[in-house]
């Protein structure tokens, strides 16, 4: 089987090839490790590659299949992936995108790492993040900026920028990310991937005590909807997919009922590229053809200043080994005189949630652009001497994604096109808390109706 043919497979298809003995996990792992060796110096997607450990785990996966045959097993048996570097991984450098953690090696696995391993994955290493995950671009001081496989002079987004760059360049077939204000959906949109932010209730609080407002969740970045759905099942503690009524993968394989959808093409905190706004309306037309009702509405009012106390509270919860080594923008966000109390932060969150719920009305789904613009140039926002401006300019990328972090409901970014200049944009669909399966059904329906699978970045395998 040709390497290019393997790399075009979904992660679930690769697992099936391993399951049926036509491909070994070791072969697949070596293939992706070669891709990393060829391209990671240009991308800075991986910040740590554990090749020896990965090959050992792959060999164990092959031995288990040969010894036991195949008994159903985990969904992603023997398939390579990567872990975002905000999550502790045992005896592996864990930097959180920060010079403050440059020598830190975690003695334990974070909860999501255990779940991902139980799902059969072979981790190849740690994926780049912005410092503490605070910015929607991945340009920390601890390593060079993470670049976009569609244009190396542009950002891959953030904070899961390493995850998006790695998948879009075929360094891995699917990646783990996390999303506190759009950190899965923003890089997915900028790199032409499918990204899913689940409801907080779907996976539970995998961040633990550092996520007291519940706005941050784990989520996948993938090429294919079914891969992402299956990874949510894995991270929910269902390594084999679970029963049909609880499985996101099963939901992705059935059509949704006719839905009421409200569409908006404005951002509450800045202008939207007219080309992206127009593309959003074109998707609404496709949804109508599929039998859904789509009406246009106004975006909920809100300002960055209103959201800022919530983000300050969330960012201040991350422990720092040395505040002096942090980027100026991170220090500005964590300033003691700017941090609200938990009660005040929750009150602001609830006020904003009420506005978002009013925008829903009787609708099942909200439709909008994911990001108001295409990927920005590297260092577009960097202002070390003016961290407030640095944050506020970068935060424009999250104006349409953050509302679903506030509500803790599900949202997905779908890779529905390229601009005339050849840069990706995303379309976002979001719903009420607990409607994760509904969004997977709708996402897969759109994936069948629209030709995004055939588009691949210039760095992807031929």
SULJOVEN-V556233 format. One record per pair of residues at least 24 apart in sequence whose ideal C-beta (glycine too) atoms are under 8 Angstrom apart, sorted by the first residue. I is the first residue (numbers start at 1). J is the second residue. Records with the same first field share a line. If there is no record, write none. Layout:
I->J, J
This chain:
3->31, 461
4->461, 462
6->31
7->31, 35, 170, 173, 460, 461
8->461
9->173
10->173, 222, 223, 224, 226, 227
11->76, 79, 81, 173, 174, 222, 224, 227, 230, 231
12->75, 76, 224, 226, 227, 230
14->79, 173
15->75, 76, 77, 78, 79, 120
18->61, 62, 65, 77, 78, 79
19->65, 70, 73, 77
20->70
21->65
24->58, 62, 78
25->58, 59, 61, 62, 77, 78, 79, 122
26->55, 58, 59, 62
28->58, 78, 79, 80
29->54, 55, 58, 80, 122, 124
30->55
32->80, 124, 170, 171, 172, 173
33->124
35->169, 170, 171, 461
36->124, 171
39->169, 171, 459
40->171
42->147, 152, 459
43->146, 147, 149, 152, 156, 165, 166, 169, 171, 459
44->128, 143, 144, 145, 146, 147, 162, 165
45->82, 127, 128, 146, 156, 161, 162, 163, 165, 166, 169, 171
46->82, 124, 125, 126, 127, 128, 162, 166, 171
47->85, 93, 95, 125, 126, 127, 128, 142, 143, 162
48->85, 92, 93, 125, 126
49->124, 125
50->92, 123, 124, 125
51->124
54->80, 122, 123, 124, 125
57->122, 123
58->122
61->120, 122
72->240
73->120, 240
74->118, 119, 120, 234, 239, 240
75->119, 120, 230, 233, 234, 239, 240, 241, 249
76->119, 120, 121, 174, 230, 231, 234
77->120
78->120, 122
79->120, 121, 122, 173, 174
80->121, 122, 123, 124, 172, 173
81->116, 121, 122, 123, 124, 172, 173, 174, 175, 176
82->123, 124, 125, 126, 127, 162, 163, 166, 171, 172, 175, 176
83->112, 113, 116, 123, 125, 126, 127, 176
84->126, 127, 129, 160, 162, 163, 175, 176, 177, 178
85->126, 127, 128, 129, 162
86->129, 132, 133, 159, 178
87->112, 113, 176, 178
88->113
89->113, 123, 126
92->125, 126
93->126
94->126
95->126, 142
96->129, 131, 132, 133, 318
97->128, 129, 130, 131, 132, 133, 138, 140, 142, 159
98->131, 132, 140, 141, 142, 320, 325, 326, 327, 330
99->140, 141, 142, 325, 326
100->320, 321, 322, 323, 325, 326
101->321
102->142, 325
104->321
110->206
111->206, 208
112->176, 206, 218, 235
115->234, 235, 236, 237, 239
116->176, 234, 235
118->234, 237, 239
119->231, 234, 235, 239
120->239
121->234
124->172
126->162
127->160, 162, 163, 166, 175, 176, 177
128->161, 162, 165
129->158, 159, 160, 161, 162
130->158, 159, 161
131->326, 327, 330
132->315, 318, 326, 330
133->158, 159, 178, 180, 183, 216
134->159, 311, 315, 329, 330, 333, 391
135->159, 329, 381, 391, 394
136->181, 182, 183, 186, 394, 395, 397, 398
137->161, 376, 380, 381, 394, 397
138->162, 187
139->378, 379, 382
140->327
141->327
145->378, 379
147->378
148->190, 191, 375
149->191, 457, 458, 459, 460
150->191, 192, 375, 422, 423, 424, 457, 458
151->375, 422, 423
153->377, 378
154->190, 374, 375, 376, 377, 378, 423
155->190, 375, 376, 377, 378, 380
156->187, 190, 191, 375
157->186, 187, 188, 189, 190, 191, 371, 375, 397
158->183, 186, 187
159->183, 187
160->184, 187, 195, 221
161->187
163->187, 221
164->188, 190, 191, 193, 195, 221
165->191
167->191, 193, 221, 222, 223
168->192, 193, 457, 459, 460
169->457, 459, 460
170->456, 459, 460, 461
173->222, 223, 227
174->220, 221, 222, 223, 227, 228, 231
175->220, 221, 222
176->218, 220, 231, 235
177->218, 219, 220, 221
178->207, 216, 217, 218, 219
179->216, 217, 218, 219, 401, 405
180->211, 215, 216, 217, 314, 405
181->215, 311, 398, 401, 402, 405
182->370, 371, 397, 398, 400, 401, 402, 405
184->219, 220, 221, 413
185->370, 401, 411, 412, 413, 426, 428
186->370, 371, 397, 398, 401, 413
187->221
188->221, 370, 413, 415, 426
189->370, 371, 413, 415, 424, 425, 426, 428
190->371, 374, 375, 424, 426
191->221, 375, 424, 457
192->415, 418, 424, 426, 452, 455, 457
193->221, 222, 223, 413, 415
194->221, 222, 223, 224, 225, 228, 412, 413, 414, 415, 443, 447
195->219, 220, 221, 222, 228, 412, 413, 426
196->220, 228, 229, 232, 410, 411, 412, 413, 439, 440, 443
197->401, 404, 405, 410, 411, 412
198->232, 410, 436
199->408, 409, 410, 433, 434, 435, 436
200->408, 433
201->408, 433, 434
202->232, 236, 410, 434, 436
203->232, 235, 236
206->235
209->317
210->317, 318, 319
211->314, 317
212->313, 317, 342
213->310, 313, 314, 342, 345, 346, 349
214->408
215->310, 314, 349, 405, 406, 408
216->314, 405
217->408
223->453
224->447, 453
225->252, 440, 443, 444, 447
226->252, 253, 444
228->440
229->440, 444
232->436, 440
248->436, 437, 440
249->440
251->436, 437, 438, 440, 441
252->440, 441, 443, 444
253->444
254->441
255->441, 445
256->438, 441, 442, 445
258->291, 292, 293
259->292, 293, 364, 365, 438, 442
260->292, 293, 362, 363, 364, 365
261->287, 292, 293, 294, 295, 363, 364, 365, 366, 367, 429
262->294, 295, 296, 297, 359, 360, 361, 363, 365, 366, 367
263->294, 295, 296, 297, 366, 367, 368
264->296, 297, 298, 299, 359, 366, 367, 368
265->296, 368, 369
266->298, 299
267->299, 369, 372, 396, 399, 400
268->299, 300, 301, 302, 303, 399
269->302, 303, 304, 395, 396, 399
270->372, 396, 399
271->372
272->369, 372, 373
273->369, 372, 373, 374, 419, 425
275->419, 420, 425
276->369, 371, 372, 373, 374, 419, 425
277->369
279->369, 416, 417, 425, 427
280->367, 368, 369, 427
283->367, 416, 427, 446, 450
284->367
286->446, 449, 450
287->367, 446
289->449
290->445, 446, 449
294->367
297->359, 361
298->359
299->359, 368
300->352, 355, 356, 358, 359, 403
301->355
302->352, 355, 403
304->392, 395, 399
306->348, 351, 352
307->348, 352, 402, 406
309->338, 340, 344, 345, 348
310->345, 348, 349, 352, 406
312->338, 339, 340, 345
313->339, 340, 342, 345
327->384, 387
328->384, 385, 387, 390
329->383, 387, 390, 391
331->387
332->387, 388, 391
333->387, 391
349->406
352->403, 406
353->406, 407
356->403, 406, 407
357->407
360->432
364->431, 432, 435, 438
365->429, 430, 431, 438, 439, 442
366->428, 429, 430, 431
367->427, 428, 429
368->400, 427, 428, 430
369->400, 425, 426, 427, 428
370->400, 401, 413, 414, 425, 426, 427, 428
371->397, 400, 401, 425, 426
372->396, 397, 399, 400
373->397
374->419, 421, 423, 424, 425
375->423, 424
400->428
401->428
403->430
404->430
407->432, 433
408->433
409->433, 434, 435
410->434, 435, 436, 439
411->439
412->439, 440, 443
414->443, 446, 447, 452
415->452, 455
416->446, 450, 452
417->452
418->455
424->455
